[in-house]
């Protein structure tokens, strides 16, 4: 690509501190310079299929000029102005209304943020605020799950149940706790009369009772756990969680940062199980990654609490870029495209095809589990299938498979020995075939040598 010089970019890159920074992981970085559809191109002209929508977020694919035009047109008219109370703007108001139209019943009001972690932080504060307005100030604890990912800002990091994010940051804040995740491949209940979903739901109930319902403000969970390894819960899990939260007066927060905007065949993933949460947090897919935008969608009951509180006890929460006009304009156009191209239904249809193709990997001796829903899937590798024992982490099997796939023209990421997949919703069946074939070749080379 003649417009860029690799050595010059790498020299400049020395001044850039990357997420999850460590020099051992950045010896020979790929410099991406172009994207079109499901294909991204690096500075040397090499092309890759984007098997993870970059970071689960480029939902409608790269290079969509309509989104760029929406941002440019809004920036020319009004690039930014505060949306603090007393002010508003057209794109933010219209996007909030549009979100109310696709959210579960009773969730009609949105507060905008700039990303997923700060959306989850906002939800925590809002849950605690809600119980304060009810005169129940002791309800401050928030329960999440082991293997969950909710971001790595300070509060969100305490929600995140992946312990590798905790050291070095003095992260153990009070009033955050974790319970068993509904992980069918690895979680076998002690009581063999119940399944994994029921057992994991009971673990939540036991935690609420142990802590005292009068101390628990909320439970937060991803409808399908994403960065933790695409863990799909049994169908009985979420309805039981809703029932438990209702019984003990605990707010239910659905973290839809990955599962929202069509990823698993619904506008919001929790709808797959017919469950209505009290709050939804979102980001990523709302703009397909073309602009940093996120938010929380709250129930009418929570809105009433906010609007009927005396002024000296108001919901004193804010972001400079809440309701950013350009970001909301991109979000509106993005939702228009998703609806126009019927991408929510296509995700469900293509997801069935994708899972069928992935199941053909079951003949490989070190493929332990193949799981997914919609266009969101994972292949978990094991050293021994009968015992489901993982490889020694020092062997870096999962990351070696990811690297080999990258060498062969498919980009994705994983966690531990699980390799994740979440291509843009515009992916073709031929591209799905290529992703799966590349995964097969990489797994064989890495695990069987």
ZIMO-V847643 format. One record per helix or strand. SS is the DSSP state (~ for helix, > for strand). FROM is the first residue (numbers start at 1). LEN is the number of residues. If there is no record, write none. Layout:
BEGIN
ss-><SS & SS>
from-><FROM & FROM>
len-><LEN & LEN>
END
This chain:
BEGIN
ss-><~ & ~ & > & > & > & ~ & > & ~ & ~ & > & ~ & > & ~ & ~ & > & ~ & ~ & > & > & > & ~ & > & ~ & > & ~ & > & ~ & ~ & ~ & ~ & > & > & > & > & ~ & ~ & > & > & > & ~>
from-><6 & 23 & 32 & 39 & 47 & 53 & 62 & 65 & 90 & 107 & 116 & 141 & 154 & 163 & 176 & 196 & 213 & 216 & 224 & 231 & 236 & 251 & 269 & 279 & 284 & 294 & 300 & 311 & 325 & 343 & 367 & 377 & 384 & 389 & 393 & 397 & 410 & 414 & 418 & 429>
len-><8 & 3 & 6 & 4 & 4 & 4 & 1 & 14 & 13 & 7 & 18 & 5 & 6 & 3 & 4 & 16 & 3 & 6 & 2 & 2 & 12 & 5 & 5 & 4 & 3 & 6 & 8 & 3 & 16 & 21 & 6 & 5 & 1 & 1 & 3 & 11 & 2 & 2 & 4 & 20>
END
